[in-house]
Amino acid sequence: APAPAPAPAPAPAPAPIEDIMPSTYMVTFKLDRPSLVDAWSNFAAMTEADDAADHGPKIKVLCRYSDLCGAKGVCICETDDVSAIGAWGCNWAPMAEIDVTPVLTDKEAR
């Protein structure tokens, strides 16, 4: 009689969430009209050191573009600690609607 077929190999363990979750985020913001002048004035008065302190050491800002007339903008940043983005957003939440979306590069998406 033929030998029984070997048992299938166990499935590999799932990757840790840190290896699956993208570490690049698109942060979009829309300033509230009543807060517009205060928000732009606060940001314009910030030095690079102030800006770095505002987002904290766990976030690397790759780029940020602001539509001054439209009171909105986008920031692309990297972090391994999504709670750091939440804390950063809380700094501006009284003046803006903020959305955070994990994003991938074309290479990562392929």
CORRARA-V961843 format. One record per residue. N is the residue number from 1. OMEGA is omega in degrees with one decimal (* if undefined). NEAR is the number of other ideal C-beta (glycine too) atoms within 10 Angstrom. D_FIRST is the distance of its C-alpha to the first C-alpha in Angstrom with 1 decimal. Layout:
BEGIN
{{N:OMEGA:NEAR:D_FIRST} {N:OMEGA:NEAR:D_FIRST}}
END
This chain:
BEGIN
{{1:179.9:3:0.0} {2:178.4:4:3.8} {3:178.8:5:6.5} {4:178.8:6:8.9} {5:179.1:6:11.9} {6:178.3:6:14.8} {7:178.7:6:17.6} {8:178.0:6:20.5} {9:178.5:6:23.4} {10:178.1:6:26.3} {11:178.1:6:29.2} {12:178.6:6:32.1} {13:177.8:6:35.0} {14:178.5:8:37.8} {15:175.4:9:40.7} {16:-176.2:8:43.7} {17:179.7:7:46.3} {18:-179.8:8:48.7} {19:-177.9:7:46.4} {20:-175.6:8:46.1} {21:176.1:11:49.7} {22:179.3:13:52.0} {23:177.3:13:54.9} {24:-176.1:16:57.3} {25:171.7:18:59.4} {26:179.0:13:61.9} {27:176.6:21:64.8} {28:179.7:14:67.1} {29:176.5:21:70.4} {30:-177.5:14:73.2} {31:174.6:24:76.4} {32:-178.3:13:78.3} {33:-179.8:8:81.6} {34:-177.6:9:83.8} {35:-171.3:15:82.2} {36:-177.1:14:82.2} {37:178.8:10:85.2} {38:-178.4:13:84.3} {39:-179.4:18:80.7} {40:178.8:15:81.7} {41:177.9:9:84.6} {42:-178.5:15:82.3} {43:-178.1:17:79.9} {44:-179.3:7:82.6} {45:-177.1:8:84.1} {46:170.4:12:80.9} {47:175.5:8:80.6} {48:178.1:7:77.4} {49:176.7:8:77.2} {50:-179.9:11:77.8} {51:178.8:12:75.0} {52:178.2:13:72.6} {53:-179.7:12:73.6} {54:-179.3:15:73.2} {55:175.0:21:69.5} {56:-173.9:14:68.8} {57:-176.8:10:66.9} {58:-178.0:16:63.4} {59:173.5:21:64.0} {60:178.2:12:64.5} {61:179.4:16:66.5} {62:175.9:11:65.4} {63:177.3:8:68.0} {64:178.5:15:70.2} {65:-178.5:9:72.1} {66:173.1:15:74.8} {67:-173.8:11:76.5} {68:-179.5:10:79.9} {69:-178.7:6:81.3} {70:178.3:9:78.2} {71:-179.6:17:77.9} {72:178.7:15:74.2} {73:-179.0:17:71.9} {74:176.9:14:68.5} {75:172.9:21:67.1} {76:-177.2:15:63.9} {77:177.7:21:62.9} {78:173.0:13:60.1} {79:171.9:19:59.2} {80:-177.4:10:56.3} {81:-176.5:13:58.1} {82:177.5:13:58.6} {83:176.4:9:60.8} {84:177.1:16:63.3} {85:176.7:20:63.6} {86:178.9:12:64.3} {87:178.4:13:67.0} {88:178.7:22:68.5} {89:179.0:16:68.6} {90:177.6:10:70.4} {91:-174.6:15:73.2} {92:-175.5:18:73.9} {93:178.1:12:72.7} {94:-176.2:10:76.2} {95:-170.4:18:77.3} {96:168.2:19:74.2} {97:-173.6:12:71.1} {98:175.3:19:68.2} {99:179.2:11:64.7} {100:-177.5:17:61.9} {101:173.1:10:58.8} {102:-179.3:11:56.0} {103:178.4:12:55.8} {104:170.3:10:53.7} {105:176.3:9:54.8} {106:-178.8:6:53.4} {107:180.0:6:51.2} {108:-177.3:9:49.8} {109:-177.2:8:49.2} {110:*:6:47.2}}
END
